[in-house]
Structure formats: structure tokens, C-alpha cells
Amino acid sequence: MLKLKLYEFTFKGLSYFTSEIKSYTIFGALCWGYRNLFGEKNLLDLLERFNSDPPFLISSCIFKKGDIRYFPCPQVEEVFPEPKGIEEYKKLKEIKKKLNYIPEEIFIEFLEGKLMTKWELGQKIEKYDGIKIHRTIKVHNSINRLTWTTVGAQLYNVPSYFYPEFSFFVCLFDENLLDEIEAVFKYISFGGNKSTGYGRVKLIKVDRVEKLEKYLNMATKKFYTLSSTFPDSSFDYDNSYYQIEIFCGKVENFYDKLVTPILKRKVLYFQPGSILTIKDGSQKKFYGNLINVLSSKSLIDPSRKVTIYQYGYAFPFYIKNNGG
């Protein structure tokens, strides 16, 4: 059996982002970069592989504070004791705030099946400072894209995020693609508003993360997903814990205006941190899918049809059986 290898791509943020960096944002940026570097035919060949047997998986963003990685908190039972007074209430509230993201040391304990409720995770996280994402609102002036002039008095707000340093994982089924993926991530940007300077990053390093690889290769019946994941017929939802997100993405127009529609079709995701249980006899190589969210005529060549896909494969870290 092929042993899956895990690589971490670490970036320095050089500007604000218009949204949180999710797996589908990273995959979309990768596809545009792959098209620009290696040509449209090679991109279509790559997408065809993803439709049947993905050659690699991409996680959502994780954060760093010094050398410590922070992961989205697992969606497990919210079992907390009833506070007996105001001080206990304040302490409990502070613990819950820190539980948005958990440090790697606690994350591994969770994957080992030792921490299975929010209270157990919270008891461990008290000694850590926690992660705070810098969020703000930026005011923009509307721009006429034909004349490249501003439209007076037409202002709008853009939610903005800043990550000084962050990373994400790539799990390779085909290691021959590593050099190509690294080449693409050396120059791409993430998210929207690229024309006004948003989404700029610098790739700092690429490392193999062997200490977490065993959790990719255990293949037990329950896993934590580090990516936004589409529903799958293999999942036992009655025995899973998850948060749902409805997402409606915009068509990328920065590199090339492909089609007239602005919005893609809405999709339903399980958020990163969801705990998904696999039905008996339903184990397979990967879970989730790549979904067609828009088919339209090309603006450049109306005789050609353009298909736009939305990424939704799980990035599974399997939980040891003693976790239930």
C-alpha cells in the first residue's frame, strides 16, 4: 500500500485577504497558476484526474505562532460543567474563546483518541495564549473597468483579513507533482480583489511533516477533516459531528474573463474541524468531490464551452479507534 506523504507550504502574508483562506480558495488559485505556467491543456488533464482519482489533496489554512501550528478546533461534543459562580463562569468563557484553534500538541492528543469533548480540549488549552485572526473592514471606491477611473461617491465595504504567517498541507498520491505545485505557489495570490493589491503572499518554505503522516495512513472509521468537504454517500451522519457552510463563490476575473455570469452555483460544505464517520464497508481512498458549479460559453470563443469546478475533497486525519 502506498504510504501517503504530507508537505507543508508556509507563507508570509504581504497584504490583506478578502476572505478566510479555505481549501477551495487555495485550489482555485492553484488551477489559475497551473494554467498560466503549464498551459490550459495540462490544467484540463489535471482536472480530469481530480474528477475520478485526485493526485493530491489540499487542506484549508492553519496558523502559526512561533513554531507552533494551530488547527481548527474539532467539532466534538460540547460538554461543559455548570459554573458555580461568576469566577468559574468567566474562566469557562475564556476557555471557550481559545477553542477556535488548538495547538498541535493538543491536536495530536485528540487524534490519539484521548480528548473527545470540548471540555477535555479546554482543560488542555488553558496554558496557551490562543490565536487571534486580524479582521477589519476596508472601504473601497467603485472602479469603472472600461476607463479605469473611480466612480465618485460609490463606496462599498470589504471584510478584510490579515495573516502574518500561515500554512496549509498538501497530501500527495502522485509525488511527481510536487515540483510543479511548488512552482505555482511561488507566484500566485489568494482570494479576491487582486487588482487592488489584495491576496499577495510570499512562499517561505516547503517541508515534509512526517510526524503527522501516520494519521493520514491509519484509515480508521472516523476522521477529522482539515478542508471544506462536500457531503459523501460514505458518511454516517448520525454518528458524525459537523458544522455546515453554504458557499456561493464568484467567478475569477483577474487572470482572464472567461464567462459572463458573475456567481457560481451555491454549494454545501462541512467546515474544517468536522468529525466524519464512515459507514461499515464504505472505506475508500478519498472522500468528497469536485463539482461542476458553472457551465457557460466562452467570452473569447463562443463556440467553446467553459466548465468551472468547485473543490470539496476531505483532507482526513484519521482518529485512533480508542476514540470511539
Secondary structure, DSSP 8 states (H G I E B T S, - for coil): ----EEEEEEEEE-S-BSS---HHHHHHHHHHHHHHHH-HHHHHHHHHHHHHS-SEEE---EEEETTEEEEE----B-------SHHHHHHHHHHHHHTTEEEHHHHHHHHTTS--BHHHHHHHHTTS-----EEEEEEEEEEETTTTEEEEEEEEEEEEEE-SEEEEEEEESSGGGHHHHHHHHTT---SS-GGGTTT-EEEEEEEE-GGGTHHHH---SEEEESS-B---TTB-GGG-B--EEEE--B---SS----S--B---EEEE-TT-EEEB-TT---S--EEEEEEEEEE-SS-TTSEEEEEEEEE--EEE--GGG-
